Each structure stands twice: as C-alpha cells, then as structure tokens.
Amino acid sequence: MEERLAVATIAADIGIWDLDVRSDSLLWCYHCAKIFGAPLEPGRWKESVFERIHVEDRKRVKSAMAAALHPSGTGVFDSEYRIVRPDGKTRWIASNGKAFFEHVKGKRTAIRFLGTLLDRTEQTAPLSDHGLLSKSSFLETVEELDTASSDEHFCQSSPVTVDRGRPATTASPALFGGGQL
C-alpha cells in the first residue's frame, strides 16, 4: 500500500508534510521543497514556511492552522494561499491536513498534524500572476461590476440565441451583436 501511495503522490506532484506537534519538528517530502522552491532551513521550519507565504495570506493561514490544532476543533485544515518562492515567482498552493489528538493529563491535545501540498497555480492563473488579482481583489471587482450592472449605460442585455449546431468552442455572432443567427 505504501508503494502505491508513493507512486500516486509522485504522479500527481503532491507534497506530503508531517508535523510532530509535541517536538515541533516538521518532515516534508521532496515535492514540498520543489513546490516551495527550496528545502526548509533546519530548526527553522516555521520561519521558512511563513516567510514564503504571501504577506496578504499569512494571517489567514496561521489562523486556519491554529483552528485545526485547537483542542475543541475538528482537526481539519483546508487552505488555499499564495507563496513567493526564492526566485520571486508567486505560486498558488492548496494545502489540506488533519490534526490527530490524544488525551494528555485529561486534556485533548494535538500530537500530530499530517497533510498535503498541491501547486494550483495553473488552475488559478486568472487570479494570480497573469490576472494580477488576489482573490479579495477579484471579489471586489465582481462586486463593483454587480453594482455597476444596475446602471443601464454600463450593461445592456439583449436576447441571445444559442446555435446548437456549432461546436462549443466557436463564438456565436449572437454573443457580440445581440442578434439571432
């Protein structure tokens, strides 16, 4: 089973990380280092990781980690954020994890935090380097468009007829001229 997991993570280019919460030591695989653009500095995993997380995303990621590790929490970690690699390139990362708990001296305590990293830059390119929009900027733009669309001079709608005989990749003149084909 372990060999199949290794093959699957390599094929999917998924990185796996494993934090021993009690000793505060982090192990991460080659793919995590590849995604982040450099290996972790020994004894400085927190600094190494959080220095690379984009400044606008850092607080949110720290809060999500703290919530996952909180004794009354579910232990689930699910976060998407940007990192800035040592070469200056910004990458979008999806990270999922699970904290494992034990009862220590009668208190529920996180002992292990295990998860994955996936570089989603290609899937989120319109919001990242290519579109120069953060998620918050994108949402602000959508809200502005929604507000502006109520202005009749900004957006005029016209009926559009879909030509089902054309391939989906072909643009219909009806989309641009408002007329029927």
Buried (B, 14 or more C-beta within 10 A) or exposed (E): EEEEEEEEBEEEEBBBBBBEBEEEEBEBBEBBEBBBBEEBEEEEBEEBBBBBBBEEBBEEBBEBBEBBBBEEBEBEBEBBBBBBEEEEEEBBBBBBBBBEBEEEEEEEBBBBBBBBBBBBBEEBEEBBBEEEBBBEEBEEEEEEEEEEEEEEEEEEEEEBEEEEEEEEEEEBEBEEEEEEE
